[in-house]
Amino acid sequence: PRAGLPGAARRALAVPRANQDADFMVWPRERPGRDYDLNWSLNGDGVTPAGDAFRIHKLSTAVDLLAQFAGSDEIAPVAGTAEAAPVVDDEDEYEEILAVAVDVFETAGTTLFVSEGDAKGTRMPCRVITTDLALAATAMKHIVERMPLKEAIELPITCYVAPTAKEAVAAIGFPKDGEARVILTGPHATAPKLDASVAFAAARLIEEDKPREPFAPDEGDNYMF
């Protein structure tokens, strides 16, 4: 399993410390790409940003970022279809797969784009963390739906999408009740596979959340309690 820093230590790395002297403290100013609440919440997802991180919670933000970084505001559709990533139940295997994406995200100078919305047709909040702005924009327009704006917090579905990873992995993990983690790297980090994996993860979480019918023996059956 991938060794990690304690939560407090990771947060200390993610959030710039205050400059302090005997009389006052001055916090470095927030700016686009440096959002302390977002950085803290990404720490909760196991990611310590090593560069800027941009939160995309509405389509206009994706368009603005594309114009800024790519010189175009065109958002690509989800071209084609794909199967959802396989479910990985083994905890050690899941942690090793997750580390492939996290290592990319934590490389010095890496810019992260974080799209957030409800999985299509549900009220299941989803976060997509990626280094690929075009993919983040596609996710915002075609894979998730706009949800009411909330403070930056960890969400039930978190996707780690790293196209530039040298190792190709695809997996869905359910590390805790009510949580799903989609991991797609290398050639698996595509919009169709992300779309299918988010839909699968949302459907499973919704199914698990349904109240179970109480056990009722069939009439005439002989049960001894």
Contacts in CASP RR format, 6 or more apart in sequence:
PFRMAT RR
TARGET T0000
AUTHOR 0000-0000-0000
METHOD contacts of the structure
MODEL  1
PRAGLPGAARRALAVPRANQDADFMVWPRERPGRDYDLNWSLNGDGVTPA
GDAFRIHKLSTAVDLLAQFAGSDEIAPVAGTAEAAPVVDDEDEYEEILAV
AVDVFETAGTTLFVSEGDAKGTRMPCRVITTDLALAATAMKHIVERMPLK
EAIELPITCYVAPTAKEAVAAIGFPKDGEARVILTGPHATAPKLDASVAF
AAARLIEEDKPREPFAPDEGDNYMF
1 91 0 8 1.000
1 92 0 8 1.000
1 95 0 8 1.000
1 96 0 8 1.000
2 95 0 8 1.000
2 96 0 8 1.000
2 98 0 8 1.000
2 99 0 8 1.000
2 102 0 8 1.000
4 10 0 8 1.000
5 13 0 8 1.000
5 48 0 8 1.000
7 43 0 8 1.000
7 44 0 8 1.000
10 43 0 8 1.000
10 46 0 8 1.000
10 48 0 8 1.000
11 40 0 8 1.000
11 43 0 8 1.000
13 48 0 8 1.000
14 39 0 8 1.000
14 40 0 8 1.000
14 42 0 8 1.000
14 43 0 8 1.000
14 48 0 8 1.000
14 49 0 8 1.000
15 36 0 8 1.000
15 39 0 8 1.000
15 40 0 8 1.000
16 27 0 8 1.000
16 28 0 8 1.000
16 34 0 8 1.000
18 25 0 8 1.000
18 26 0 8 1.000
18 27 0 8 1.000
18 28 0 8 1.000
19 25 0 8 1.000
19 26 0 8 1.000
19 28 0 8 1.000
20 26 0 8 1.000
28 34 0 8 1.000
30 36 0 8 1.000
32 52 0 8 1.000
32 54 0 8 1.000
33 52 0 8 1.000
33 53 0 8 1.000
33 54 0 8 1.000
34 52 0 8 1.000
34 53 0 8 1.000
35 53 0 8 1.000
35 55 0 8 1.000
35 152 0 8 1.000
37 151 0 8 1.000
37 152 0 8 1.000
38 53 0 8 1.000
38 55 0 8 1.000
38 114 0 8 1.000
38 152 0 8 1.000
39 49 0 8 1.000
39 53 0 8 1.000
40 152 0 8 1.000
41 152 0 8 1.000
41 153 0 8 1.000
41 154 0 8 1.000
42 48 0 8 1.000
42 49 0 8 1.000
42 53 0 8 1.000
42 112 0 8 1.000
42 114 0 8 1.000
42 129 0 8 1.000
44 154 0 8 1.000
45 127 0 8 1.000
45 129 0 8 1.000
45 154 0 8 1.000
45 158 0 8 1.000
46 102 0 8 1.000
47 102 0 8 1.000
47 105 0 8 1.000
47 106 0 8 1.000
47 112 0 8 1.000
47 129 0 8 1.000
47 160 0 8 1.000
48 106 0 8 1.000
49 105 0 8 1.000
49 106 0 8 1.000
49 110 0 8 1.000
49 112 0 8 1.000
50 105 0 8 1.000
50 106 0 8 1.000
50 107 0 8 1.000
50 108 0 8 1.000
50 109 0 8 1.000
50 110 0 8 1.000
51 108 0 8 1.000
51 109 0 8 1.000
51 110 0 8 1.000
51 111 0 8 1.000
51 112 0 8 1.000
52 111 0 8 1.000
52 112 0 8 1.000
53 111 0 8 1.000
53 112 0 8 1.000
53 113 0 8 1.000
53 114 0 8 1.000
54 61 0 8 1.000
54 65 0 8 1.000
54 111 0 8 1.000
54 112 0 8 1.000
54 113 0 8 1.000
54 114 0 8 1.000
55 61 0 8 1.000
55 114 0 8 1.000
55 116 0 8 1.000
55 152 0 8 1.000
56 62 0 8 1.000
56 65 0 8 1.000
56 113 0 8 1.000
56 114 0 8 1.000
56 115 0 8 1.000
56 116 0 8 1.000
56 136 0 8 1.000
56 137 0 8 1.000
56 140 0 8 1.000
57 115 0 8 1.000
57 116 0 8 1.000
57 117 0 8 1.000
57 146 0 8 1.000
57 147 0 8 1.000
57 149 0 8 1.000
58 140 0 8 1.000
58 146 0 8 1.000
58 149 0 8 1.000
59 75 0 8 1.000
59 140 0 8 1.000
59 141 0 8 1.000
59 146 0 8 1.000
61 140 0 8 1.000
62 75 0 8 1.000
62 115 0 8 1.000
62 136 0 8 1.000
62 137 0 8 1.000
62 140 0 8 1.000
62 141 0 8 1.000
63 73 0 8 1.000
63 75 0 8 1.000
63 137 0 8 1.000
64 73 0 8 1.000
65 113 0 8 1.000
65 133 0 8 1.000
65 136 0 8 1.000
65 137 0 8 1.000
66 72 0 8 1.000
66 73 0 8 1.000
66 74 0 8 1.000
66 75 0 8 1.000
66 133 0 8 1.000
66 134 0 8 1.000
66 137 0 8 1.000
67 73 0 8 1.000
69 133 0 8 1.000
70 133 0 8 1.000
70 134 0 8 1.000
75 134 0 8 1.000
75 137 0 8 1.000
75 138 0 8 1.000
75 140 0 8 1.000
75 141 0 8 1.000
75 142 0 8 1.000
76 134 0 8 1.000
76 137 0 8 1.000
76 138 0 8 1.000
76 191 0 8 1.000
77 138 0 8 1.000
77 142 0 8 1.000
77 191 0 8 1.000
78 138 0 8 1.000
78 142 0 8 1.000
78 143 0 8 1.000
78 191 0 8 1.000
78 192 0 8 1.000
78 195 0 8 1.000
79 191 0 8 1.000
79 192 0 8 1.000
80 192 0 8 1.000
81 192 0 8 1.000
81 196 0 8 1.000
82 190 0 8 1.000
82 192 0 8 1.000
82 193 0 8 1.000
82 195 0 8 1.000
82 196 0 8 1.000
83 193 0 8 1.000
83 196 0 8 1.000
84 172 0 8 1.000
84 193 0 8 1.000
84 196 0 8 1.000
84 197 0 8 1.000
84 199 0 8 1.000
84 200 0 8 1.000
84 201 0 8 1.000
85 170 0 8 1.000
85 171 0 8 1.000
85 172 0 8 1.000
85 182 0 8 1.000
85 183 0 8 1.000
85 184 0 8 1.000
85 188 0 8 1.000
85 193 0 8 1.000
85 197 0 8 1.000
85 200 0 8 1.000
86 170 0 8 1.000
86 171 0 8 1.000
86 172 0 8 1.000
87 171 0 8 1.000
87 172 0 8 1.000
87 173 0 8 1.000
87 174 0 8 1.000
88 94 0 8 1.000
88 97 0 8 1.000
88 171 0 8 1.000
88 172 0 8 1.000
88 173 0 8 1.000
89 173 0 8 1.000
89 174 0 8 1.000
91 175 0 8 1.000
93 171 0 8 1.000
94 171 0 8 1.000
94 173 0 8 1.000
94 175 0 8 1.000
94 181 0 8 1.000
97 169 0 8 1.000
97 171 0 8 1.000
97 183 0 8 1.000
98 160 0 8 1.000
98 181 0 8 1.000
98 183 0 8 1.000
100 162 0 8 1.000
100 165 0 8 1.000
100 167 0 8 1.000
100 169 0 8 1.000
100 183 0 8 1.000
100 185 0 8 1.000
101 160 0 8 1.000
101 161 0 8 1.000
101 162 0 8 1.000
101 165 0 8 1.000
101 169 0 8 1.000
101 183 0 8 1.000
101 184 0 8 1.000
101 185 0 8 1.000
102 160 0 8 1.000
103 165 0 8 1.000
104 110 0 8 1.000
104 131 0 8 1.000
104 162 0 8 1.000
104 164 0 8 1.000
104 165 0 8 1.000
104 185 0 8 1.000
105 112 0 8 1.000
105 129 0 8 1.000
105 131 0 8 1.000
105 160 0 8 1.000
105 162 0 8 1.000
110 131 0 8 1.000
111 131 0 8 1.000
112 129 0 8 1.000
112 130 0 8 1.000
112 131 0 8 1.000
113 129 0 8 1.000
113 130 0 8 1.000
113 131 0 8 1.000
113 132 0 8 1.000
113 133 0 8 1.000
113 136 0 8 1.000
114 127 0 8 1.000
114 128 0 8 1.000
114 129 0 8 1.000
114 130 0 8 1.000
114 136 0 8 1.000
115 127 0 8 1.000
115 128 0 8 1.000
115 130 0 8 1.000
115 136 0 8 1.000
115 137 0 8 1.000
115 139 0 8 1.000
115 140 0 8 1.000
115 144 0 8 1.000
116 125 0 8 1.000
116 126 0 8 1.000
116 127 0 8 1.000
116 128 0 8 1.000
116 144 0 8 1.000
116 147 0 8 1.000
116 155 0 8 1.000
117 125 0 8 1.000
117 126 0 8 1.000
117 127 0 8 1.000
117 140 0 8 1.000
117 144 0 8 1.000
117 145 0 8 1.000
117 146 0 8 1.000
117 147 0 8 1.000
118 124 0 8 1.000
118 125 0 8 1.000
118 126 0 8 1.000
118 144 0 8 1.000
118 145 0 8 1.000
118 146 0 8 1.000
118 147 0 8 1.000
119 125 0 8 1.000
119 126 0 8 1.000
119 143 0 8 1.000
119 144 0 8 1.000
119 145 0 8 1.000
119 157 0 8 1.000
119 198 0 8 1.000
119 199 0 8 1.000
119 201 0 8 1.000
119 202 0 8 1.000
120 143 0 8 1.000
120 144 0 8 1.000
120 145 0 8 1.000
120 198 0 8 1.000
120 199 0 8 1.000
121 145 0 8 1.000
122 202 0 8 1.000
122 206 0 8 1.000
123 147 0 8 1.000
124 156 0 8 1.000
124 157 0 8 1.000
124 202 0 8 1.000
124 205 0 8 1.000
124 206 0 8 1.000
125 147 0 8 1.000
125 155 0 8 1.000
125 156 0 8 1.000
125 157 0 8 1.000
126 143 0 8 1.000
126 144 0 8 1.000
126 155 0 8 1.000
126 156 0 8 1.000
126 157 0 8 1.000
126 158 0 8 1.000
126 159 0 8 1.000
126 198 0 8 1.000
126 201 0 8 1.000
126 202 0 8 1.000
127 154 0 8 1.000
127 155 0 8 1.000
127 157 0 8 1.000
127 158 0 8 1.000
127 159 0 8 1.000
128 135 0 8 1.000
128 136 0 8 1.000
128 139 0 8 1.000
128 143 0 8 1.000
128 144 0 8 1.000
128 159 0 8 1.000
128 161 0 8 1.000
128 194 0 8 1.000
128 198 0 8 1.000
129 158 0 8 1.000
129 159 0 8 1.000
129 160 0 8 1.000
129 161 0 8 1.000
130 136 0 8 1.000
130 139 0 8 1.000
130 159 0 8 1.000
130 160 0 8 1.000
130 161 0 8 1.000
130 162 0 8 1.000
130 163 0 8 1.000
130 189 0 8 1.000
131 162 0 8 1.000
131 163 0 8 1.000
131 164 0 8 1.000
132 161 0 8 1.000
132 163 0 8 1.000
132 164 0 8 1.000
132 189 0 8 1.000
135 161 0 8 1.000
135 163 0 8 1.000
135 189 0 8 1.000
135 190 0 8 1.000
135 191 0 8 1.000
135 194 0 8 1.000
138 191 0 8 1.000
139 159 0 8 1.000
139 191 0 8 1.000
139 194 0 8 1.000
142 191 0 8 1.000
142 195 0 8 1.000
143 191 0 8 1.000
143 194 0 8 1.000
143 195 0 8 1.000
143 198 0 8 1.000
144 198 0 8 1.000
156 178 0 8 1.000
156 179 0 8 1.000
156 180 0 8 1.000
156 205 0 8 1.000
157 179 0 8 1.000
157 180 0 8 1.000
157 181 0 8 1.000
157 182 0 8 1.000
157 198 0 8 1.000
157 201 0 8 1.000
157 202 0 8 1.000
157 205 0 8 1.000
158 179 0 8 1.000
158 180 0 8 1.000
158 181 0 8 1.000
158 182 0 8 1.000
159 181 0 8 1.000
159 182 0 8 1.000
159 183 0 8 1.000
159 184 0 8 1.000
159 194 0 8 1.000
159 197 0 8 1.000
159 198 0 8 1.000
160 181 0 8 1.000
160 182 0 8 1.000
160 183 0 8 1.000
160 184 0 8 1.000
160 185 0 8 1.000
161 182 0 8 1.000
161 184 0 8 1.000
161 185 0 8 1.000
161 189 0 8 1.000
161 194 0 8 1.000
162 184 0 8 1.000
162 185 0 8 1.000
162 186 0 8 1.000
162 189 0 8 1.000
163 185 0 8 1.000
163 186 0 8 1.000
163 187 0 8 1.000
163 189 0 8 1.000
164 186 0 8 1.000
165 185 0 8 1.000
165 186 0 8 1.000
165 189 0 8 1.000
166 186 0 8 1.000
167 185 0 8 1.000
167 186 0 8 1.000
168 185 0 8 1.000
168 186 0 8 1.000
168 187 0 8 1.000
168 188 0 8 1.000
169 183 0 8 1.000
169 184 0 8 1.000
169 185 0 8 1.000
169 186 0 8 1.000
169 188 0 8 1.000
170 183 0 8 1.000
170 184 0 8 1.000
170 185 0 8 1.000
170 188 0 8 1.000
170 193 0 8 1.000
170 197 0 8 1.000
171 182 0 8 1.000
171 183 0 8 1.000
172 180 0 8 1.000
172 181 0 8 1.000
172 182 0 8 1.000
172 183 0 8 1.000
172 197 0 8 1.000
172 200 0 8 1.000
172 201 0 8 1.000
173 180 0 8 1.000
173 181 0 8 1.000
173 182 0 8 1.000
173 183 0 8 1.000
174 180 0 8 1.000
174 181 0 8 1.000
174 204 0 8 1.000
175 181 0 8 1.000
177 208 0 8 1.000
178 205 0 8 1.000
178 208 0 8 1.000
178 209 0 8 1.000
179 205 0 8 1.000
180 201 0 8 1.000
180 202 0 8 1.000
180 204 0 8 1.000
180 205 0 8 1.000
182 194 0 8 1.000
182 197 0 8 1.000
182 198 0 8 1.000
182 201 0 8 1.000
184 190 0 8 1.000
184 193 0 8 1.000
184 194 0 8 1.000
184 197 0 8 1.000
217 223 0 8 1.000
END
